[in-house]
Amino acid sequence: MCGRFDQSQTARYYASVFGWADALYDSESEPAFNVPPGTYRPVMHIQDGERRVDDVYWSYQARWARDKVPVTINARMDKLANRYWRGLLKSGRAIVPAEGWYEWTGEKGHKQPWHIHRKDRAPLYMLALANFGGFTENRAEAGFVLVTDDATGGMLDIHDRRPVVLEARDAELWLDPSLTPDAALELARRSALPADAFEWHKVSTRVNRAGSGGPEIAQPLEDDAETE
């Protein structure tokens, strides 16, 4: 799963690295080292043929399912073809750019956070689904979720699930409105970066507090250092 991520560069930086110099922006979000659910973050998508970077609420609950399905922040890749997600898989595909994400190991009350990122330190392009329309009662009606899959390799030692991350060229295909939902799902399965593309290090438990920020949040923690 993914419950926090590091999006510590600007939206324009991520779009520029992605090759979207002509993108339209409706984003006022500041860079953040410790992004929690329930906040608005820059999301890349294509709408009416235009490349867009818009602030979208991280959490989603379909309007028609608010009494049946809880608000969620992630969507399992193996469930994307079901009734709940298939509409967004067709018309709500998006990318959330980031530097990395956080996971926790250990027992409750003594959990150790980890920062997971690409070995080459390139930006992550995490697959997402979003409703880019409006909402009536709950902001999560117009929110996004990150697509997750089973973890493999050494990443299993950190968590059994992880966000699905693609190379930029494959992420651009994911965003292509002409790509069918079935083809998009096959692309995600086939092209997800493997576990050996990533590395991770311990970080301070200050990341546990949603209001905590600053570059020190993501810095490696020495094994003999205090976590607080």
C-alpha positions as CSV (number, residue, x, y, z in Angstrom):
1,M,0.0,0.0,0.0
2,C,1.0,3.6,0.1
3,G,-0.1,5.9,3.0
4,R,2.4,8.7,2.6
5,F,4.6,9.9,-0.2
6,D,7.4,12.4,-0.9
7,Q,6.5,15.0,-3.5
8,S,9.2,17.4,-2.7
9,Q,9.7,19.0,-6.2
10,T,7.4,21.5,-7.8
11,A,4.6,20.4,-10.2
12,R,6.4,22.3,-13.0
13,Y,9.6,20.4,-12.4
14,Y,7.9,17.0,-12.6
15,A,6.0,18.1,-15.8
16,S,9.2,19.4,-17.3
17,V,11.2,16.2,-16.6
18,F,8.2,14.2,-18.1
19,G,8.4,16.3,-21.3
20,W,5.2,18.3,-20.7
21,A,6.5,21.8,-21.3
22,D,3.1,22.8,-22.8
23,A,1.0,21.5,-19.9
24,L,-1.8,23.6,-18.5
25,Y,-1.6,24.1,-14.7
26,D,-4.4,24.4,-12.1
27,S,-2.1,23.7,-9.2
28,E,-1.1,25.8,-6.2
29,S,0.3,23.0,-4.1
30,E,3.7,23.5,-2.5
31,P,6.4,20.8,-2.6
32,A,6.0,18.5,0.4
33,F,8.3,15.8,1.8
34,N,5.4,14.1,3.8
35,V,2.2,14.0,1.8
36,P,-0.8,12.5,3.8
37,P,-4.2,11.4,2.5
38,G,-6.9,14.0,2.6
39,T,-4.8,16.7,0.9
40,Y,-4.8,18.2,-2.5
41,R,-1.7,17.3,-4.6
42,P,-0.6,17.8,-8.3
43,V,-1.9,15.1,-10.6
44,M,-1.0,14.7,-14.3
45,H,-3.7,13.8,-16.8
46,I,-5.1,14.4,-20.2
47,Q,-8.4,16.1,-20.5
48,D,-10.1,17.1,-23.8
49,G,-6.8,16.6,-25.6
50,E,-4.9,18.9,-23.3
51,R,-2.0,17.9,-21.0
52,R,-3.0,19.1,-17.5
53,V,-1.5,19.3,-14.0
54,D,-4.3,19.8,-11.5
55,D,-4.5,19.7,-7.7
56,V,-6.7,16.7,-6.8
57,Y,-7.8,15.4,-3.4
58,W,-6.0,12.3,-2.3
59,S,-8.9,9.9,-1.3
60,Y,-11.8,8.6,-3.3
61,Q,-15.3,7.4,-2.8
62,A,-17.8,7.0,-5.6
63,R,-20.9,9.2,-5.1
64,W,-23.2,6.2,-5.8
65,A,-21.3,4.0,-3.3
66,R,-21.0,6.2,-0.3
67,D,-23.2,4.0,1.9
68,K,-21.5,0.8,0.5
69,V,-17.8,1.4,0.0
70,P,-15.5,3.4,2.4
71,V,-13.3,6.2,1.4
72,T,-10.0,4.7,0.1
73,I,-6.6,6.0,-0.9
74,N,-5.3,3.1,-3.0
75,A,-6.8,0.7,-5.5
76,R,-5.6,-2.8,-6.0
77,M,-4.5,-3.5,-9.6
78,D,-6.2,-6.9,-9.6
79,K,-9.6,-5.1,-8.9
80,L,-9.4,-2.4,-11.5
81,A,-11.7,-4.2,-13.9
82,N,-14.6,-4.5,-11.4
83,R,-17.7,-2.2,-11.4
84,Y,-16.3,0.2,-8.9
85,W,-13.1,1.1,-10.8
86,R,-13.8,0.4,-14.4
87,G,-15.3,3.8,-15.2
88,L,-12.2,5.5,-13.8
89,L,-9.9,3.0,-15.6
90,K,-11.5,4.2,-18.9
91,S,-11.6,7.9,-18.4
92,G,-9.8,8.8,-15.1
93,R,-6.2,7.5,-15.7
94,A,-3.6,9.8,-14.1
95,I,0.0,10.0,-12.9
96,V,1.1,11.2,-9.5
97,P,4.8,12.2,-9.7
98,A,7.0,11.9,-6.6
99,E,10.4,11.3,-5.2
100,G,9.4,8.3,-3.2
101,W,6.9,6.9,-0.7
102,Y,7.0,5.7,2.9
103,E,6.2,2.3,4.4
104,W,6.5,1.0,8.0
105,T,7.8,-2.2,9.6
106,G,7.7,-3.6,13.1
107,E,5.1,-4.0,15.8
108,K,2.4,-1.5,16.6
109,G,3.8,1.2,18.9
110,H,7.4,0.6,17.6
111,K,7.0,0.9,13.9
112,Q,10.0,2.0,11.8
113,P,9.3,4.2,8.7
114,W,11.2,3.7,5.5
115,H,11.7,6.0,2.5
116,I,11.5,4.0,-0.8
117,H,12.8,5.5,-4.0
118,R,14.4,4.7,-7.4
119,K,18.0,3.7,-7.2
120,D,18.9,6.3,-9.8
121,R,16.8,8.9,-7.9
122,A,14.7,9.7,-11.0
123,P,11.2,10.9,-10.3
124,L,8.6,8.2,-9.7
125,Y,5.5,8.2,-12.0
126,M,2.9,6.4,-9.9
127,L,-0.2,5.2,-11.6
128,A,-3.4,6.7,-10.3
129,L,-7.2,6.8,-11.0
130,A,-9.2,10.0,-10.4
131,N,-12.5,11.6,-10.8
132,F,-11.8,15.0,-12.3
133,G,-15.4,16.1,-12.0
134,G,-17.0,18.0,-9.1
135,F,-18.5,16.7,-5.8
136,T,-21.8,17.4,-4.0
137,E,-21.2,16.4,-0.4
138,N,-17.8,14.7,0.1
139,R,-14.5,15.9,-1.4
140,A,-13.5,12.3,-1.9
141,E,-16.1,12.1,-4.7
142,A,-13.6,14.1,-6.8
143,G,-10.4,12.5,-5.6
144,F,-7.7,10.2,-6.7
145,V,-6.2,6.9,-5.6
146,L,-2.8,5.3,-6.2
147,V,-2.8,1.9,-8.0
148,T,-1.0,-0.8,-6.0
149,D,0.2,-4.3,-6.6
150,D,1.9,-7.1,-4.8
151,A,5.4,-6.4,-3.7
152,T,8.2,-8.7,-4.8
153,G,11.8,-9.4,-4.0
154,G,13.5,-7.6,-1.2
155,M,10.6,-5.1,-1.0
156,L,8.5,-7.7,0.6
157,D,10.6,-7.2,3.8
158,I,9.2,-3.7,4.0
159,H,5.6,-4.2,2.9
160,D,3.5,-6.7,0.9
161,R,2.1,-4.1,-1.4
162,R,3.6,-1.2,-3.4
163,P,2.5,1.6,-5.8
164,V,2.7,0.7,-9.5
165,V,5.5,2.9,-11.0
166,L,6.2,3.1,-14.7
167,E,9.0,4.7,-16.7
168,A,8.0,8.0,-18.2
169,R,7.5,6.6,-21.7
170,D,5.1,3.9,-20.4
171,A,3.4,6.4,-18.1
172,E,2.6,8.6,-21.1
173,L,1.0,5.6,-22.8
174,W,-1.1,5.0,-19.6
175,L,-2.4,8.5,-20.0
176,D,-3.3,8.2,-23.6
177,P,-7.2,8.4,-23.9
178,S,-7.1,6.2,-27.0
179,L,-5.7,3.3,-25.0
180,T,-8.5,0.9,-24.0
181,P,-9.0,-0.1,-20.4
182,D,-7.9,-3.6,-21.1
183,A,-4.8,-2.4,-22.8
184,A,-4.1,0.1,-20.0
185,L,-4.4,-2.7,-17.4
186,E,-2.1,-5.0,-19.4
187,L,0.5,-2.1,-19.8
188,A,0.5,-1.6,-16.0
189,R,1.0,-5.3,-15.4
190,R,3.7,-5.7,-18.0
191,S,5.7,-2.5,-17.5
192,A,5.7,-1.9,-13.8
193,L,9.2,-1.3,-12.5
194,P,10.6,-4.3,-10.7
195,A,11.7,-4.3,-7.1
196,D,15.3,-4.2,-8.0
197,A,14.8,-0.7,-9.5
198,F,14.3,0.6,-6.0
199,E,16.2,1.0,-2.7
200,W,15.1,2.2,0.7
201,H,16.4,3.6,4.0
202,K,15.1,4.1,7.5
203,V,13.9,7.6,8.3
204,S,12.8,9.4,11.5
205,T,9.4,8.6,13.1
206,R,8.7,12.3,12.7
207,V,7.2,11.2,9.3
208,N,4.4,9.6,11.4
209,R,2.9,13.0,12.1
210,A,1.0,14.3,9.1
211,G,1.9,17.9,9.8
212,S,5.7,17.2,9.9
213,G,7.7,18.3,6.9
214,G,11.1,19.5,5.8
215,P,14.0,17.7,4.0
216,E,15.1,16.0,7.2
217,I,12.0,13.9,7.0
218,A,13.3,11.9,4.1
219,Q,17.0,11.7,5.1
220,P,18.6,8.4,6.0
221,L,18.5,7.5,9.6
222,E,21.7,6.0,11.1
223,D,21.0,2.7,12.8
224,D,22.2,4.0,16.2
225,A,20.4,7.4,15.9
226,E,17.2,8.4,17.8
227,T,14.1,8.1,15.6
228,E,12.6,11.3,17.2
